Amino acid sequence: MIDYYALSDIGLKRSSNQDSYLVVVNKYGDLLAVVCDGIGGGNAGDVASGEVVKYLKEKFEKSGPFSNIDELKKYLKKELNNVNRKVYDLSFKDPAFKGMGTTATGVVVSEKGNICFNLGDSRVYEINDSQIRQLTVDHTLMNQLINEGKITYEESLTHPMKHYLVKAVGIFSKVEFDIEEISDADYFLLCSDGLCGYCSEQEMLNIINDENLKDCKEKCDELLKLALLKGGYDNITVVVVKK
């Protein structure tokens, strides 16, 4: 049986929480978990991230059954493209929404297989025994420059544009999500950069593997405490899924 828990916190420095999250199980037992980190300032980030989780919840509750992993991939590609267009169109309907967007990262866990998808710099990790591995690629300018050999990883840490995204939901009318089949894992950890931007992979792994934390709720609570202890500089959203 799948165990899961999700939470979101404003942190200690921000005036509003622009993160949104979703965990939903359809009637066939397929689970969708999503984390979105809104961008755009004001209330626009709230709107963008909220629209994504609202749309995906409504669609996924009615989804299935999926006959195979390719059908699931096709379904996700269609609905992710649809929600991107929905946010994009909405950004033109109110001056307060101009330029809004959001990250969107998630996993689907089903009997037909597992899928990971991503746009932006929120992350999905898999945890197996004593290993933690990032499954998503950050769609940031820094990551792009590192891959092109123009800067080093160390230089990226203090770069003035280190949080600049090159891809996000709602910025362009068409976008291409990373959508990949993934293996089973002991745990999947999804988070906004309010957690992974300030806490090390080893610290997160230690909490997930802490046997004194009996379920996903306690692990999420402890991950939030860690992010707040590190300064709580951003909104913090965490989802833990145990298959």
C-alpha positions as CSV (number, residue, x, y, z in Angstrom):
1,M,0.0,0.0,0.0
2,I,1.3,3.5,-0.9
3,D,2.0,5.8,2.0
4,Y,2.4,9.5,1.3
5,Y,2.3,13.0,2.9
6,A,2.6,16.5,1.6
7,L,3.0,19.9,3.2
8,S,3.8,23.5,2.3
9,D,5.0,26.4,4.4
10,I,5.6,30.1,3.8
11,G,9.0,30.0,5.4
12,L,10.5,32.8,7.5
13,K,11.3,35.5,5.0
14,R,8.5,35.7,2.4
15,S,5.2,37.6,2.7
16,S,3.1,35.0,0.8
17,N,3.3,31.3,-0.2
18,Q,3.4,30.9,-4.0
19,D,4.0,27.2,-3.9
20,S,1.2,24.7,-4.5
21,Y,1.1,20.9,-4.3
22,L,-1.1,18.0,-5.1
23,V,-1.4,14.3,-4.3
24,V,-4.3,12.5,-5.8
25,V,-5.2,8.8,-6.4
26,N,-7.6,7.9,-9.2
27,K,-10.1,5.0,-8.9
28,Y,-7.7,2.6,-10.4
29,G,-5.0,3.2,-7.7
30,D,-2.7,5.3,-9.8
31,L,-1.1,8.1,-7.8
32,L,-0.1,11.6,-9.1
33,A,2.1,13.9,-6.9
34,V,3.0,17.4,-8.1
35,V,4.9,20.3,-6.7
36,C,4.7,23.8,-8.2
37,D,6.7,26.9,-7.3
38,G,5.0,30.0,-8.7
39,I,7.0,32.9,-10.2
40,G,6.0,36.3,-11.4
41,G,5.7,38.4,-8.2
42,G,2.6,39.7,-6.4
43,N,-0.2,37.2,-6.4
44,A,0.6,36.0,-9.9
45,G,2.8,33.1,-8.7
46,D,0.0,31.9,-6.4
47,V,-2.4,31.9,-9.3
48,A,-0.1,30.1,-11.8
49,S,0.9,27.3,-9.4
50,G,-2.7,27.0,-8.1
51,E,-4.1,26.7,-11.6
52,V,-1.7,23.8,-12.4
53,V,-2.6,21.7,-9.4
54,K,-6.3,22.5,-9.7
55,Y,-6.4,21.4,-13.4
56,L,-4.3,18.3,-12.9
57,K,-6.3,17.2,-9.9
58,E,-9.6,17.5,-11.9
59,K,-8.2,15.6,-14.9
60,F,-6.3,12.9,-13.0
61,E,-9.3,11.9,-10.8
62,K,-11.1,11.0,-13.9
63,S,-8.2,9.3,-15.7
64,G,-7.4,5.7,-16.4
65,P,-7.3,2.9,-16.7
66,F,-4.0,3.0,-18.5
67,S,-3.2,-0.1,-20.5
68,N,0.6,0.5,-20.6
69,I,3.3,3.0,-19.8
70,D,3.2,4.5,-23.2
71,E,-0.4,5.4,-22.8
72,L,0.3,7.0,-19.5
73,K,3.1,9.1,-21.1
74,K,0.9,10.2,-23.9
75,Y,-1.8,11.2,-21.4
76,L,0.6,13.2,-19.3
77,K,2.1,15.0,-22.3
78,K,-1.4,16.0,-23.4
79,E,-2.6,17.3,-20.1
80,L,0.7,19.1,-19.2
81,N,0.6,20.9,-22.6
82,N,-3.0,21.8,-21.9
83,V,-2.3,23.2,-18.5
84,N,0.6,25.2,-19.8
85,R,-1.7,26.8,-22.4
86,K,-4.3,27.5,-19.7
87,V,-1.8,29.4,-17.6
88,Y,-0.4,31.2,-20.6
89,D,-3.8,32.3,-21.8
90,L,-4.8,33.4,-18.2
91,S,-1.7,35.6,-18.0
92,F,-3.2,37.9,-20.6
93,K,-6.6,38.3,-19.0
94,D,-5.5,40.5,-16.1
95,P,-2.6,43.0,-15.9
96,A,-1.7,41.6,-12.4
97,F,-1.1,38.2,-14.1
98,K,1.3,39.5,-16.8
99,G,4.4,37.3,-17.0
100,M,3.3,34.8,-14.4
101,G,4.4,31.2,-14.5
102,T,5.4,28.3,-12.3
103,T,7.6,25.3,-12.1
104,A,5.9,21.9,-12.2
105,T,7.4,18.7,-11.2
106,G,5.8,15.4,-10.4
107,V,5.6,11.6,-10.4
108,V,2.9,9.1,-11.3
109,V,3.2,5.8,-9.5
110,S,1.1,3.0,-11.1
111,E,0.9,-0.7,-11.6
112,K,1.9,-0.1,-15.3
113,G,5.1,1.7,-14.2
114,N,6.3,5.0,-12.9
115,I,6.7,8.4,-14.7
116,C,8.6,11.5,-13.6
117,F,8.0,14.9,-15.3
118,N,9.5,18.3,-14.8
119,L,9.6,21.9,-16.0
120,G,11.6,24.4,-14.0
121,D,13.8,23.8,-10.9
122,S,11.6,22.0,-8.4
123,R,12.9,18.5,-8.0
124,V,12.1,14.8,-7.7
125,Y,14.6,12.5,-5.9
126,E,14.5,8.8,-5.5
127,I,15.8,7.1,-2.4
128,N,16.9,3.5,-2.2
129,D,18.7,2.3,1.0
130,S,21.6,4.7,1.5
131,Q,21.4,6.3,-1.9
132,I,19.6,9.5,-3.0
133,R,19.5,10.5,-6.6
134,Q,18.0,13.5,-8.4
135,L,15.7,12.4,-11.2
136,T,14.9,15.8,-12.6
137,V,17.1,18.3,-14.5
138,D,17.0,21.9,-13.3
139,H,15.9,24.2,-16.2
140,T,18.0,27.1,-15.0
141,L,20.4,29.4,-16.8
142,M,23.2,28.3,-14.4
143,N,22.7,24.7,-15.3
144,Q,22.7,25.5,-19.0
145,L,25.9,27.5,-18.6
146,I,27.6,24.8,-16.6
147,N,26.7,22.2,-19.3
148,E,28.1,24.5,-22.0
149,G,31.3,24.8,-20.0
150,K,31.0,28.6,-19.6
151,I,31.0,28.6,-15.8
152,T,31.9,26.2,-13.0
153,Y,29.4,24.8,-10.5
154,E,31.2,26.8,-7.8
155,E,30.8,30.0,-9.8
156,S,27.1,29.3,-10.2
157,L,26.5,29.3,-6.4
158,T,27.2,33.0,-6.1
159,H,26.1,34.1,-9.6
160,P,23.5,37.0,-9.5
161,M,21.2,35.1,-11.9
162,K,21.5,31.7,-10.2
163,H,17.7,31.5,-9.8
164,Y,16.9,32.5,-13.4
165,L,14.7,29.8,-15.1
166,V,15.0,29.0,-18.9
167,K,11.8,27.0,-18.8
168,A,8.5,27.3,-16.8
169,V,4.8,26.7,-17.2
170,G,2.8,29.5,-18.7
171,I,5.7,31.6,-20.1
172,F,5.4,30.4,-23.7
173,S,2.3,29.1,-25.5
174,K,4.1,25.8,-26.2
175,V,6.6,24.0,-24.0
176,E,8.3,20.7,-23.8
177,F,8.3,18.9,-20.4
178,D,10.8,16.3,-19.5
179,I,8.8,13.1,-19.2
180,E,10.6,9.9,-18.4
181,E,9.8,6.4,-17.2
182,I,11.5,5.7,-13.8
183,S,12.1,2.6,-11.8
184,D,10.5,1.7,-8.5
185,A,12.2,3.2,-5.4
186,D,11.8,2.9,-1.6
187,Y,10.8,6.6,-1.5
188,F,10.2,9.5,-3.9
189,L,10.9,12.9,-2.6
190,L,9.4,16.0,-4.4
191,C,10.2,19.5,-3.3
192,S,10.5,23.1,-4.2
193,D,13.8,24.9,-3.9
194,G,12.9,26.2,-0.5
195,L,14.1,22.7,0.6
196,C,16.7,21.5,-1.9
197,G,18.2,25.0,-2.4
198,Y,19.3,25.2,1.2
199,C,19.6,21.6,2.5
200,S,22.1,19.0,1.2
201,E,21.2,15.7,-0.3
202,Q,22.9,13.9,2.6
203,E,20.8,15.8,5.1
204,M,17.6,14.9,3.3
205,L,18.6,11.3,2.9
206,N,19.4,11.1,6.7
207,I,15.8,12.2,7.5
208,I,14.2,9.8,5.0
209,N,16.2,6.9,6.4
210,D,15.7,7.9,10.1
211,E,14.0,4.8,11.6
212,N,12.7,6.9,14.5
213,L,10.4,8.7,12.0
214,K,7.7,6.2,11.5
215,D,5.8,7.4,8.5
216,C,5.8,9.9,5.6
217,K,4.1,12.6,7.7
218,E,6.9,12.6,10.3
219,K,9.6,12.6,7.6
220,C,7.9,15.6,5.9
221,D,7.6,17.4,9.2
222,E,11.3,16.9,9.9
223,L,12.3,18.0,6.4
224,L,10.4,21.2,6.9
225,K,12.1,21.8,10.3
226,L,15.5,21.4,8.6
227,A,14.6,24.0,5.9
228,L,13.5,26.4,8.6
229,L,16.6,25.8,10.6
230,K,18.6,26.7,7.5
231,G,16.9,30.1,7.5
232,G,13.6,29.5,5.8
233,Y,14.5,31.9,3.0
234,D,11.9,30.7,0.6
235,N,8.5,28.9,0.5
236,I,9.0,25.3,1.4
237,T,7.0,22.4,-0.2
238,V,7.7,18.8,0.4
239,V,6.0,15.5,-0.8
240,V,7.2,12.1,0.4
241,V,5.8,9.0,-1.3
242,K,6.6,5.5,-0.1
243,K,5.6,2.6,-2.4
